[in-house]
Amino acid sequence: MAFISIYTIGRLRNPYDHPASLGFYDMGYKVMRQAYASGHLIEEFSSEGVALPEEAKGNGYPVLTLTVWKNLQTLYRFTYAGKHSQALRNRNNWMENDDGKHSSYVIWWTETVKDVSWEEAFRRYDYYLEHEATPYAFDLRQAFDESGNMIRIK
């Protein structure tokens, strides 16, 4: 049984310790509590000490996440419901506007959690930026099942 991995990248408008960023961190704490309570989040990787990739540089203060989920459907439901959905609606309060050149996330299938790493996440993201959605690296709009077949998630 394969798992689904997701790497996200965003840029805060203000420094990490700025009062305006506190709302982001408060919401992030609530989002992750809900993720763990769902029983569908398998692993969350700390970004502390991670060397920032080139795409994380630029305007704003980068925020990176890397998580592994039981399956694509549970990731999708979590993304567009509850606290995470609320955070998405409010992201412009905290995050820099998307420049249209980069995606804010990439998804891929993995056989084991131990195969997931920051280096793998950066490779998948770079691949996605260069090739767009393929079974190797994709998004929720153009998703693929474990066998590499394009699917529509509901």
Secondary structure, DSSP 8 states (H G I E B T S, - for coil): --EEEEEEEEEESS-TTSGGGHHHHHHHHHHHHHHHHHT-EEEEE--TT----GGG-SSSEEEEEEEEES-HHHHHHHHTSHHHHHHHHHGGGTB----SSS-SEEEEEES-GGG--HHHHHHHHHHHHHH-SBTTBB-SSSEE-TTS-EE---
